[in-house]
Amino acid sequence: MVGNKNIILVSQFINDFGSGFSRVALIILITTWFHAAIYVGIYSFCLFVPGIVLAAPIGHFVDQQARLKPFLLKTSLAAAVAVLLILGLVAWRVKNFPLLIASAILYDTCASFYGPIITKLTVRLFSAAVYSRLNAAISTAMMSANLLSGVIVTALMTVLPLATLFVADFLSYLIVFGLLIGLHEQPVTKAPAPTTFSGSAWNGFSYVRQLFRQFTALVPVLTTALLFNVLLTPNDVYFTQLATMVFHNTKATGLMTSAFSIGFLLGSVLYRWLAKSVRLHTFIQISLVEIPIAFFLFGESKWLLGSLFGVVLLGSALPFFNISNKTILQKQVPETDLATVSNSYYALINLSQPIGLLGIPLIIDALGMRSFTLLASVTYLAIAGGILATKQISPALDR
């Protein structure tokens, strides 16, 4: 089992490291080729919608696989081929926006299988006692990879050709493929537990409704996630506004972005260290209080250093919520339906993102950045206080 754990963690790091190159490269490519911000917006929208619509079908497809390792290998190769298609467009300078979007959607769809397969493999290969710590280790690997790839891209993108970033991503999939061959998945010999979920694979929300009927303690967690997701989605807007309009230092945008990633990484490491002694519902409670406090610090501080400390604190709060959420689903949902239900659950949470992306900038324009952060901090702290006072985040989540 130690070998499986190491393979999963190293593969996760390399997978996210390479993907980080392609994500940045695609934005740079669209901006360079088409010279209008609207194209980046269209690109983001075209990835967002399939991510919501295809979440449940992708999860259902994963749940249909008796052996997960061969399927993980196949989808990793499919993602590598999709990267090659994008690389071909770059190499031959095919400046066709619809074709580029189609290739990006194909790549994103193929890559979207990796997460639910790993989530399900965690349940299949390990005992429930280690879910929290393993999920924290996976979160650490992911954020470490994203942080490192971001630093490398920032340092080298003016030196290396853009195609190099896609080549690096392609090679990372080949390395991941080689590592995953060593994964030991025992054949499933016992009959799976009878499913408690039913419905069309295209109607993921029906699976979420069934989940809530079977495990009502999760309803306040989802409601909280939807509310806080609205606040946290426009991070780039906050960082840009504070850097340019408050601190009058455009370089501060990059510092805040890095500080957020560092905070997320520290939070993941801290979660893994505390997982044996702190319960799942307690982690969620801590994050609900920590987020508005951190938001107040980074938005209201008069000094850049204080604002950066707030950003680090904000980033560190998210793993407390996210890792606990993932672990609860792994414990409560039968393995036969885990990928479908968890993908549908996260797709529902992500539906609140457009509200934050479109609505919050309008509020900032009307009130100003400082007034908004003060109002948002007080409002969300009051919401968190009400949730905790009424004991909505219950110990039943720890079962």
LOPAGU-266238 format. One record per residue (C-alpha): residue number from 1; residue in one letter; x, y, z. Coordinates in nm, 3 decimals, decimal comma, always signed. Layout:
+-----+---------+---------+---------+---------+
! num ! residuo !      xx !      yy !      zz !
+-----+---------+---------+---------+---------+
! NUM !       A !       X !       Y !       Z !
...
+-----+---------+---------+---------+---------+
//
This chain:
+-----+---------+---------+---------+---------+
! num ! residuo !      xx !      yy !      zz !
+-----+---------+---------+---------+---------+
!   1 !       M !  +0,000 !  +0,000 !  +0,000 !
!   2 !       V !  +0,293 !  +0,233 !  +0,061 !
!   3 !       G !  +0,390 !  +0,190 !  -0,304 !
!   4 !       N !  +0,040 !  +0,280 !  -0,422 !
!   5 !       K !  +0,034 !  +0,591 !  -0,204 !
!   6 !       N !  +0,367 !  +0,717 !  -0,339 !
!   7 !       I !  +0,265 !  +0,647 !  -0,698 !
!   8 !       I !  -0,060 !  +0,840 !  -0,654 !
!   9 !       L !  +0,111 !  +1,139 !  -0,491 !
!  10 !       V !  +0,401 !  +1,163 !  -0,738 !
!  11 !       S !  +0,167 !  +1,114 !  -1,035 !
!  12 !       Q !  -0,067 !  +1,383 !  -0,901 !
!  13 !       F !  +0,223 !  +1,627 !  -0,868 !
!  14 !       I !  +0,353 !  +1,562 !  -1,220 !
!  15 !       N !  +0,003 !  +1,566 !  -1,369 !
!  16 !       D !  -0,080 !  +1,908 !  -1,218 !
!  17 !       F !  +0,270 !  +2,039 !  -1,290 !
!  18 !       G !  +0,232 !  +1,972 !  -1,662 !
!  19 !       S !  -0,131 !  +2,086 !  -1,676 !
!  20 !       G !  -0,028 !  +2,416 !  -1,517 !
!  21 !       F !  +0,192 !  +2,485 !  -1,820 !
!  22 !       S !  -0,091 !  +2,426 !  -2,068 !
!  23 !       R !  -0,344 !  +2,635 !  -1,872 !
!  24 !       V !  -0,117 !  +2,939 !  -1,875 !
!  25 !       A !  -0,001 !  +2,877 !  -2,231 !
!  26 !       L !  -0,359 !  +2,867 !  -2,363 !
!  27 !       I !  -0,439 !  +3,205 !  -2,208 !
!  28 !       I !  -0,120 !  +3,357 !  -2,348 !
!  29 !       L !  -0,187 !  +3,199 !  -2,688 !
!  30 !       I !  -0,541 !  +3,335 !  -2,715 !
!  31 !       T !  -0,433 !  +3,680 !  -2,599 !
!  32 !       T !  -0,140 !  +3,687 !  -2,843 !
!  33 !       W !  -0,324 !  +3,551 !  -3,145 !
!  34 !       F !  -0,660 !  +3,728 !  -3,119 !
!  35 !       H !  -0,576 !  +4,056 !  -2,938 !
!  36 !       A !  -0,909 !  +4,102 !  -2,757 !
!  37 !       A !  -1,012 !  +4,027 !  -2,401 !
!  38 !       I !  -1,349 !  +3,895 !  -2,521 !
!  39 !       Y !  -1,177 !  +3,588 !  -2,665 !
!  40 !       V !  -1,037 !  +3,496 !  -2,323 !
!  41 !       G !  -1,386 !  +3,537 !  -2,179 !
!  42 !       I !  -1,538 !  +3,314 !  -2,447 !
!  43 !       Y !  -1,264 !  +3,056 !  -2,387 !
!  44 !       S !  -1,334 !  +3,052 !  -2,011 !
!  45 !       F !  -1,710 !  +3,023 !  -2,070 !
!  46 !       C !  -1,663 !  +2,739 !  -2,321 !
!  47 !       L !  -1,466 !  +2,540 !  -2,063 !
!  48 !       F !  -1,702 !  +2,623 !  -1,775 !
!  49 !       V !  -2,024 !  +2,500 !  -1,938 !
!  50 !       P !  -1,897 !  +2,153 !  -2,046 !
!  51 !       G !  -1,740 !  +2,119 !  -1,701 !
!  52 !       I !  -2,088 !  +2,151 !  -1,547 !
!  53 !       V !  -2,285 !  +1,958 !  -1,810 !
!  54 !       L !  -2,040 !  +1,667 !  -1,840 !
!  55 !       A !  -1,959 !  +1,631 !  -1,468 !
!  56 !       A !  -2,221 !  +1,366 !  -1,395 !
!  57 !       P !  -2,170 !  +1,168 !  -1,721 !
!  58 !       I !  -1,794 !  +1,159 !  -1,661 !
!  59 !       G !  -1,852 !  +1,040 !  -1,304 !
!  60 !       H !  -2,104 !  +0,780 !  -1,425 !
!  61 !       F !  -1,857 !  +0,654 !  -1,686 !
!  62 !       V !  -1,593 !  +0,615 !  -1,413 !
!  63 !       D !  -1,839 !  +0,428 !  -1,190 !
!  64 !       Q !  -1,907 !  +0,180 !  -1,471 !
!  65 !       Q !  -1,543 !  +0,064 !  -1,477 !
!  66 !       A !  -1,471 !  -0,262 !  -1,293 !
!  67 !       R !  -1,096 !  -0,191 !  -1,310 !
!  68 !       L !  -0,989 !  +0,169 !  -1,255 !
!  69 !       K !  -0,618 !  +0,141 !  -1,333 !
!  70 !       P !  -0,658 !  +0,054 !  -1,705 !
!  71 !       F !  -0,916 !  +0,330 !  -1,743 !
!  72 !       L !  -0,685 !  +0,582 !  -1,575 !
!  73 !       L !  -0,407 !  +0,485 !  -1,817 !
!  74 !       K !  -0,638 !  +0,522 !  -2,118 !
!  75 !       T !  -0,769 !  +0,864 !  -2,016 !
!  76 !       S !  -0,416 !  +0,988 !  -1,943 !
!  77 !       L !  -0,310 !  +0,888 !  -2,295 !
!  78 !       A !  -0,622 !  +1,054 !  -2,435 !
!  79 !       A !  -0,529 !  +1,379 !  -2,257 !
!  80 !       A !  -0,175 !  +1,351 !  -2,398 !
!  81 !       V !  -0,317 !  +1,315 !  -2,751 !
!  82 !       A !  -0,538 !  +1,621 !  -2,692 !
!  83 !       V !  -0,230 !  +1,821 !  -2,592 !
!  84 !       L !  -0,063 !  +1,708 !  -2,916 !
!  85 !       L !  -0,358 !  +1,846 !  -3,113 !
!  86 !       I !  -0,315 !  +2,186 !  -2,950 !
!  87 !       L !  +0,060 !  +2,166 !  -3,006 !
!  88 !       G !  -0,005 !  +2,100 !  -3,375 !
!  89 !       L !  -0,218 !  +2,414 !  -3,401 !
!  90 !       V !  +0,063 !  +2,614 !  -3,239 !
!  91 !       A !  +0,341 !  +2,460 !  -3,449 !
!  92 !       W !  +0,158 !  +2,524 !  -3,777 !
!  93 !       R !  +0,015 !  +2,856 !  -3,654 !
!  94 !       V !  -0,345 !  +2,759 !  -3,728 !
!  95 !       K !  -0,513 !  +3,074 !  -3,593 !
!  96 !       N !  -0,863 !  +2,931 !  -3,597 !
!  97 !       F !  -1,045 !  +3,024 !  -3,276 !
!  98 !       P !  -1,329 !  +2,763 !  -3,297 !
!  99 !       L !  -1,075 !  +2,487 !  -3,367 !
! 100 !       L !  -0,858 !  +2,600 !  -3,077 !
! 101 !       I !  -1,161 !  +2,608 !  -2,845 !
! 102 !       A !  -1,269 !  +2,260 !  -2,958 !
! 103 !       S !  -0,920 !  +2,124 !  -2,892 !
! 104 !       A !  -0,911 !  +2,291 !  -2,548 !
! 105 !       I !  -1,252 !  +2,144 !  -2,457 !
! 106 !       L !  -1,136 !  +1,799 !  -2,569 !
! 107 !       Y !  -0,822 !  +1,832 !  -2,357 !
! 108 !       D !  -1,013 !  +1,959 !  -2,053 !
! 109 !       T !  -1,269 !  +1,676 !  -2,084 !
! 110 !       C !  -1,003 !  +1,406 !  -2,108 !
! 111 !       A !  -0,814 !  +1,557 !  -1,814 !
! 112 !       S !  -1,136 !  +1,573 !  -1,608 !
! 113 !       F !  -1,140 !  +1,195 !  -1,565 !
! 114 !       Y !  -0,823 !  +1,195 !  -1,355 !
! 115 !       G !  -0,971 !  +1,348 !  -1,037 !
! 116 !       P !  -1,277 !  +1,124 !  -0,991 !
! 117 !       I !  -1,074 !  +0,812 !  -1,073 !
! 118 !       I !  -0,818 !  +0,900 !  -0,804 !
! 119 !       T !  -1,099 !  +0,980 !  -0,557 !
! 120 !       K !  -1,250 !  +0,638 !  -0,619 !
! 121 !       L !  -0,913 !  +0,460 !  -0,615 !
! 122 !       T !  -0,849 !  +0,610 !  -0,271 !
! 123 !       V !  -1,160 !  +0,434 !  -0,143 !
! 124 !       R !  -1,076 !  +0,109 !  -0,320 !
! 125 !       L !  -0,711 !  +0,088 !  -0,215 !
! 126 !       F !  -0,706 !  +0,236 !  +0,135 !
! 127 !       S !  -0,898 !  +0,219 !  +0,462 !
! 128 !       A !  -1,134 !  +0,498 !  +0,569 !
! 129 !       A !  -0,898 !  +0,586 !  +0,856 !
! 130 !       V !  -0,642 !  +0,736 !  +0,616 !
! 131 !       Y !  -0,877 !  +0,921 !  +0,376 !
! 132 !       S !  -0,827 !  +1,261 !  +0,540 !
! 133 !       R !  -0,447 !  +1,244 !  +0,552 !
! 134 !       L !  -0,420 !  +1,103 !  +0,200 !
! 135 !       N !  -0,655 !  +1,369 !  +0,062 !
! 136 !       A !  -0,445 !  +1,633 !  +0,238 !
! 137 !       A !  -0,130 !  +1,487 !  +0,084 !
! 138 !       I !  -0,292 !  +1,491 !  -0,261 !
! 139 !       S !  -0,398 !  +1,854 !  -0,206 !
! 140 !       T !  -0,039 !  +1,937 !  -0,106 !
! 141 !       A !  +0,096 !  +1,769 !  -0,420 !
! 142 !       M !  -0,151 !  +1,957 !  -0,641 !
! 143 !       M !  -0,082 !  +2,300 !  -0,498 !
! 144 !       S !  +0,296 !  +2,244 !  -0,490 !
! 145 !       A !  +0,283 !  +2,156 !  -0,859 !
! 146 !       N !  +0,067 !  +2,457 !  -0,947 !
! 147 !       L !  +0,290 !  +2,692 !  -0,752 !
! 148 !       L !  +0,611 !  +2,555 !  -0,906 !
! 149 !       S !  +0,475 !  +2,554 !  -1,261 !
! 150 !       G !  +0,355 !  +2,913 !  -1,215 !
! 151 !       V !  +0,699 !  +3,025 !  -1,101 !
! 152 !       I !  +0,871 !  +2,849 !  -1,392 !
! 153 !       V !  +0,629 !  +2,986 !  -1,651 !
! 154 !       T !  +0,669 !  +3,340 !  -1,514 !
! 155 !       A !  +1,047 !  +3,310 !  -1,526 !
! 156 !       L !  +1,081 !  +3,146 !  -1,868 !
! 157 !       M !  +0,784 !  +3,248 !  -2,082 !
! 158 !       T !  +0,976 !  +3,540 !  -2,233 !
! 159 !       V !  +1,270 !  +3,312 !  -2,318 !
! 160 !       L !  +1,117 !  +2,985 !  -2,437 !
! 161 !       P !  +0,879 !  +2,944 !  -2,734 !
! 162 !       L !  +0,515 !  +2,899 !  -2,632 !
! 163 !       A !  +0,507 !  +2,553 !  -2,787 !
! 164 !       T !  +0,760 !  +2,440 !  -2,525 !
! 165 !       L !  +0,494 !  +2,465 !  -2,253 !
! 166 !       F !  +0,265 !  +2,224 !  -2,438 !
! 167 !       V !  +0,557 !  +1,988 !  -2,502 !
! 168 !       A !  +0,628 !  +1,988 !  -2,128 !
! 169 !       D !  +0,264 !  +1,899 !  -2,055 !
! 170 !       F !  +0,271 !  +1,618 !  -2,314 !
! 171 !       L !  +0,588 !  +1,474 !  -2,161 !
! 172 !       S !  +0,436 !  +1,496 !  -1,813 !
! 173 !       Y !  +0,148 !  +1,270 !  -1,925 !
! 174 !       L !  +0,397 !  +1,016 !  -2,059 !
! 175 !       I !  +0,579 !  +1,017 !  -1,724 !
! 176 !       V !  +0,248 !  +0,983 !  -1,536 !
! 177 !       F !  +0,152 !  +0,693 !  -1,764 !
! 178 !       G !  +0,480 !  +0,517 !  -1,680 !
! 179 !       L !  +0,429 !  +0,569 !  -1,307 !
! 180 !       L !  +0,067 !  +0,450 !  -1,309 !
! 181 !       I !  +0,169 !  +0,121 !  -1,471 !
! 182 !       G !  +0,322 !  +0,034 !  -1,132 !
! 183 !       L !  -0,007 !  +0,090 !  -0,947 !
! 184 !       H !  -0,136 !  -0,228 !  -0,782 !
! 185 !       E !  -0,512 !  -0,261 !  -0,806 !
! 186 !       Q !  -0,646 !  -0,592 !  -0,681 !
! 187 !       P !  -0,934 !  -0,741 !  -0,882 !
! 188 !       V !  -1,270 !  -0,685 !  -0,714 !
! 189 !       T !  -1,372 !  -1,031 !  -0,593 !
! 190 !       K !  -1,669 !  -0,950 !  -0,370 !
! 191 !       A !  -2,002 !  -0,828 !  -0,505 !
! 192 !       P !  -2,038 !  -0,450 !  -0,479 !
! 193 !       A !  -2,277 !  -0,308 !  -0,223 !
! 194 !       P !  -2,622 !  -0,245 !  -0,370 !
! 195 !       T !  -2,659 !  +0,104 !  -0,508 !
! 196 !       T !  -2,879 !  +0,351 !  -0,324 !
! 197 !       F !  -2,884 !  +0,598 !  -0,616 !
! 198 !       S !  -3,069 !  +0,591 !  -0,944 !
! 199 !       G !  -3,142 !  +0,819 !  -1,236 !
! 200 !       S !  -3,006 !  +0,946 !  -1,566 !
! 201 !       A !  -2,632 !  +1,007 !  -1,589 !
! 202 !       W !  -2,716 !  +1,342 !  -1,752 !
! 203 !       N !  -2,915 !  +1,461 !  -1,452 !
! 204 !       G !  -2,651 !  +1,497 !  -1,185 !
! 205 !       F !  -2,869 !  +1,714 !  -0,965 !
! 206 !       S !  -3,105 !  +1,421 !  -0,906 !
! 207 !       Y !  -2,810 !  +1,235 !  -0,754 !
! 208 !       V !  -2,740 !  +1,531 !  -0,524 !
! 209 !       R !  -3,105 !  +1,538 !  -0,412 !
! 210 !       Q !  -3,086 !  +1,169 !  -0,329 !
! 211 !       L !  -2,762 !  +1,226 !  -0,138 !
! 212 !       F !  -2,927 !  +1,495 !  +0,075 !
! 213 !       R !  -3,227 !  +1,273 !  +0,150 !
! 214 !       Q !  -2,993 !  +0,998 !  +0,268 !
! 215 !       F !  -2,750 !  +1,225 !  +0,456 !
! 216 !       T !  -2,920 !  +1,546 !  +0,564 !
! 217 !       A !  -2,618 !  +1,668 !  +0,764 !
! 218 !       L !  -2,449 !  +1,756 !  +0,434 !
! 219 !       V !  -2,717 !  +2,008 !  +0,329 !
! 220 !       P !  -2,577 !  +2,299 !  +0,540 !
! 221 !       V !  -2,228 !  +2,221 !  +0,408 !
! 222 !       L !  -2,344 !  +2,259 !  +0,048 !
! 223 !       T !  -2,539 !  +2,577 !  +0,128 !
! 224 !       T !  -2,231 !  +2,723 !  +0,294 !
! 225 !       A !  -2,012 !  +2,621 !  +0,000 !
! 226 !       L !  -2,245 !  +2,796 !  -0,245 !
! 227 !       L !  -2,244 !  +3,118 !  -0,040 !
! 228 !       F !  -1,869 !  +3,127 !  +0,016 !
! 229 !       N !  -1,795 !  +3,028 !  -0,344 !
! 230 !       V !  -1,967 !  +3,350 !  -0,459 !
! 231 !       L !  -1,728 !  +3,551 !  -0,242 !
! 232 !       L !  -1,408 !  +3,364 !  -0,326 !
! 233 !       T !  -1,443 !  +3,312 !  -0,702 !
! 234 !       P !  -1,328 !  +3,666 !  -0,811 !
! 235 !       N !  -0,991 !  +3,648 !  -0,630 !
! 236 !       D !  -0,810 !  +3,786 !  -0,934 !
! 237 !       V !  -1,042 !  +4,089 !  -0,927 !
! 238 !       Y !  -0,963 !  +4,154 !  -0,559 !
! 239 !       F !  -0,589 !  +4,120 !  -0,608 !
! 240 !       T !  -0,584 !  +4,348 !  -0,912 !
! 241 !       Q !  -0,802 !  +4,612 !  -0,745 !
! 242 !       L !  -0,597 !  +4,619 !  -0,425 !
! 243 !       A !  -0,267 !  +4,624 !  -0,610 !
! 244 !       T !  -0,357 !  +4,903 !  -0,853 !
! 245 !       M !  -0,618 !  +5,114 !  -0,675 !
! 246 !       V !  -0,512 !  +5,083 !  -0,309 !
! 247 !       F !  -0,139 !  +5,010 !  -0,299 !
! 248 !       H !  -0,064 !  +5,161 !  -0,644 !
! 249 !       N !  +0,180 !  +4,880 !  -0,714 !
! 250 !       T !  +0,100 !  +4,653 !  -1,009 !
! 251 !       K !  +0,365 !  +4,401 !  -0,898 !
! 252 !       A !  +0,159 !  +4,338 !  -0,584 !
! 253 !       T !  -0,090 !  +4,141 !  -0,797 !
! 254 !       G !  +0,167 !  +3,868 !  -0,854 !
! 255 !       L !  +0,270 !  +3,875 !  -0,489 !
! 256 !       M !  -0,091 !  +3,825 !  -0,378 !
! 257 !       T !  -0,145 !  +3,541 !  -0,623 !
! 258 !       S !  +0,168 !  +3,368 !  -0,493 !
! 259 !       A !  +0,071 !  +3,437 !  -0,131 !
! 260 !       F !  -0,268 !  +3,273 !  -0,187 !
! 261 !       S !  -0,103 !  +2,961 !  -0,334 !
! 262 !       I !  +0,146 !  +2,947 !  -0,048 !
! 263 !       G !  -0,140 !  +2,977 !  +0,202 !
! 264 !       F !  -0,330 !  +2,694 !  +0,031 !
! 265 !       L !  -0,016 !  +2,479 !  +0,041 !
! 266 !       L !  +0,043 !  +2,554 !  +0,410 !
! 267 !       G !  -0,321 !  +2,477 !  +0,487 !
! 268 !       S !  -0,294 !  +2,139 !  +0,315 !
! 269 !       V !  +0,021 !  +2,052 !  +0,510 !
! 270 !       L !  -0,136 !  +2,166 !  +0,837 !
! 271 !       Y !  -0,450 !  +1,962 !  +0,766 !
! 272 !       R !  -0,244 !  +1,648 !  +0,719 !
! 273 !       W !  -0,066 !  +1,714 !  +1,048 !
! 274 !       L !  -0,389 !  +1,778 !  +1,241 !
! 275 !       A !  -0,608 !  +1,514 !  +1,076 !
! 276 !       K !  -0,558 !  +1,256 !  +1,353 !
! 277 !       S !  -0,675 !  +1,490 !  +1,629 !
! 278 !       V !  -0,924 !  +1,730 !  +1,465 !
! 279 !       R !  -1,263 !  +1,610 !  +1,339 !
! 280 !       L !  -1,402 !  +1,679 !  +0,994 !
! 281 !       H !  -1,685 !  +1,905 !  +1,110 !
! 282 !       T !  -1,439 !  +2,104 !  +1,324 !
! 283 !       F !  -1,216 !  +2,171 !  +1,022 !
! 284 !       I !  -1,520 !  +2,307 !  +0,836 !
! 285 !       Q !  -1,619 !  +2,526 !  +1,132 !
! 286 !       I !  -1,268 !  +2,670 !  +1,153 !
! 287 !       S !  -1,265 !  +2,753 !  +0,782 !
! 288 !       L !  -1,600 !  +2,934 !  +0,801 !
! 289 !       V !  -1,465 !  +3,172 !  +1,066 !
! 290 !       E !  -1,117 !  +3,201 !  +0,918 !
! 291 !       I !  -1,233 !  +3,309 !  +0,570 !
! 292 !       P !  -1,412 !  +3,636 !  +0,664 !
! 293 !       I !  -1,137 !  +3,727 !  +0,914 !
! 294 !       A !  -0,871 !  +3,673 !  +0,647 !
! 295 !       F !  -1,083 !  +3,865 !  +0,395 !
! 296 !       F !  -1,098 !  +4,160 !  +0,633 !
! 297 !       L !  -0,721 !  +4,153 !  +0,692 !
! 298 !       F !  -0,621 !  +4,148 !  +0,327 !
! 299 !       G !  -0,887 !  +4,398 !  +0,220 !
! 300 !       E !  -0,861 !  +4,652 !  +0,501 !
! 301 !       S !  -0,491 !  +4,649 !  +0,589 !
! 302 !       K !  -0,311 !  +4,979 !  +0,529 !
! 303 !       W !  +0,017 !  +4,802 !  +0,460 !
! 304 !       L !  +0,099 !  +4,558 !  +0,182 !
! 305 !       L !  +0,263 !  +4,314 !  +0,423 !
! 306 !       G !  -0,054 !  +4,297 !  +0,632 !
! 307 !       S !  -0,263 !  +4,242 !  +0,320 !
! 308 !       L !  -0,032 !  +3,962 !  +0,207 !
! 309 !       F !  -0,066 !  +3,797 !  +0,549 !
! 310 !       G !  -0,444 !  +3,809 !  +0,505 !
! 311 !       V !  -0,415 !  +3,647 !  +0,161 !
! 312 !       V !  -0,199 !  +3,365 !  +0,306 !
! 313 !       L !  -0,457 !  +3,314 !  +0,581 !
! 314 !       L !  -0,737 !  +3,309 !  +0,325 !
! 315 !       G !  -0,559 !  +3,050 !  +0,113 !
! 316 !       S !  -0,490 !  +2,830 !  +0,417 !
! 317 !       A !  -0,861 !  +2,819 !  +0,508 !
! 318 !       L !  -0,974 !  +2,656 !  +0,184 !
! 319 !       P !  -0,810 !  +2,313 !  +0,230 !
! 320 !       F !  -0,981 !  +2,284 !  +0,568 !
! 321 !       F !  -1,317 !  +2,299 !  +0,392 !
! 322 !       N !  -1,231 !  +2,125 !  +0,064 !
! 323 !       I !  -1,046 !  +1,824 !  +0,205 !
! 324 !       S !  -1,312 !  +1,765 !  +0,469 !
! 325 !       N !  -1,586 !  +1,785 !  +0,204 !
! 326 !       K !  -1,411 !  +1,530 !  -0,014 !
! 327 !       T !  -1,349 !  +1,294 !  +0,278 !
! 328 !       I !  -1,714 !  +1,312 !  +0,389 !
! 329 !       L !  -1,830 !  +1,210 !  +0,040 !
! 330 !       Q !  -1,583 !  +0,921 !  +0,030 !
! 331 !       K !  -1,717 !  +0,794 !  +0,363 !
! 332 !       Q !  -2,088 !  +0,846 !  +0,298 !
! 333 !       V !  -2,136 !  +0,753 !  -0,069 !
! 334 !       P !  -2,107 !  +0,386 !  -0,176 !
! 335 !       E !  -1,808 !  +0,324 !  -0,401 !
! 336 !       T !  -2,040 !  +0,211 !  -0,682 !
! 337 !       D !  -2,178 !  +0,567 !  -0,715 !
! 338 !       L !  -1,896 !  +0,776 !  -0,571 !
! 339 !       A !  -1,767 !  +0,937 !  -0,892 !
! 340 !       T !  -2,116 !  +1,024 !  -1,020 !
! 341 !       V !  -2,237 !  +1,171 !  -0,692 !
! 342 !       S !  -1,919 !  +1,363 !  -0,606 !
! 343 !       N !  -1,885 !  +1,508 !  -0,958 !
! 344 !       S !  -2,251 !  +1,617 !  -0,949 !
! 345 !       Y !  -2,205 !  +1,768 !  -0,603 !
! 346 !       Y !  -1,906 !  +1,978 !  -0,707 !
! 347 !       A !  -2,077 !  +2,083 !  -1,032 !
! 348 !       L !  -2,366 !  +2,220 !  -0,826 !
! 349 !       I !  -2,124 !  +2,416 !  -0,607 !
! 350 !       N !  -1,950 !  +2,559 !  -0,914 !
! 351 !       L !  -2,278 !  +2,692 !  -1,050 !
! 352 !       S !  -2,246 !  +2,982 !  -0,806 !
! 353 !       Q !  -1,921 !  +3,100 !  -0,966 !
! 354 !       P !  -2,079 !  +3,321 !  -1,238 !
! 355 !       I !  -2,270 !  +3,512 !  -0,969 !
! 356 !       G !  -1,942 !  +3,612 !  -0,806 !
! 357 !       L !  -1,757 !  +3,676 !  -1,131 !
! 358 !       L !  -2,030 !  +3,897 !  -1,277 !
! 359 !       G !  -2,194 !  +4,050 !  -0,970 !
! 360 !       I !  -1,911 !  +4,132 !  -0,733 !
! 361 !       P !  -1,714 !  +4,355 !  -0,976 !
! 362 !       L !  -2,031 !  +4,565 !  -1,016 !
! 363 !       I !  -2,059 !  +4,602 !  -0,638 !
! 364 !       I !  -1,691 !  +4,698 !  -0,614 !
! 365 !       D !  -1,741 !  +4,962 !  -0,884 !
! 366 !       A !  -2,034 !  +5,106 !  -0,688 !
! 367 !       L !  -1,887 !  +5,094 !  -0,336 !
! 368 !       G !  -1,510 !  +5,091 !  -0,382 !
! 369 !       M !  -1,277 !  +4,808 !  -0,285 !
! 370 !       R !  -1,229 !  +4,902 !  +0,081 !
! 371 !       S !  -1,601 !  +4,945 !  +0,148 !
! 372 !       F !  -1,679 !  +4,617 !  -0,026 !
! 373 !       T !  -1,425 !  +4,412 !  +0,172 !
! 374 !       L !  -1,554 !  +4,560 !  +0,498 !
! 375 !       L !  -1,916 !  +4,486 !  +0,408 !
! 376 !       A !  -1,836 !  +4,136 !  +0,281 !
! 377 !       S !  -1,623 !  +4,051 !  +0,587 !
! 378 !       V !  -1,891 !  +4,158 !  +0,835 !
! 379 !       T !  -2,169 !  +3,987 !  +0,638 !
! 380 !       Y !  -1,991 !  +3,657 !  +0,599 !
! 381 !       L !  -1,867 !  +3,658 !  +0,958 !
! 382 !       A !  -2,230 !  +3,705 !  +1,068 !
! 383 !       I !  -2,335 !  +3,416 !  +0,841 !
! 384 !       A !  -2,059 !  +3,196 !  +0,985 !
! 385 !       G !  -2,158 !  +3,294 !  +1,339 !
! 386 !       G !  -2,522 !  +3,207 !  +1,270 !
! 387 !       I !  -2,427 !  +2,870 !  +1,121 !
! 388 !       L !  -2,208 !  +2,782 !  +1,420 !
! 389 !       A !  -2,454 !  +2,914 !  +1,680 !
! 390 !       T !  -2,733 !  +2,697 !  +1,538 !
! 391 !       K !  -2,498 !  +2,396 !  +1,514 !
! 392 !       Q !  -2,567 !  +2,342 !  +1,145 !
! 393 !       I !  -2,222 !  +2,189 !  +1,092 !
! 394 !       S !  -2,281 !  +1,883 !  +1,307 !
! 395 !       P !  -2,065 !  +1,594 !  +1,437 !
! 396 !       A !  -2,280 !  +1,366 !  +1,220 !
! 397 !       L !  -2,041 !  +1,462 !  +0,938 !
! 398 !       D !  -1,764 !  +1,266 !  +1,113 !
! 399 !       R !  -1,934 !  +0,927 !  +1,081 !
+-----+---------+---------+---------+---------+
//
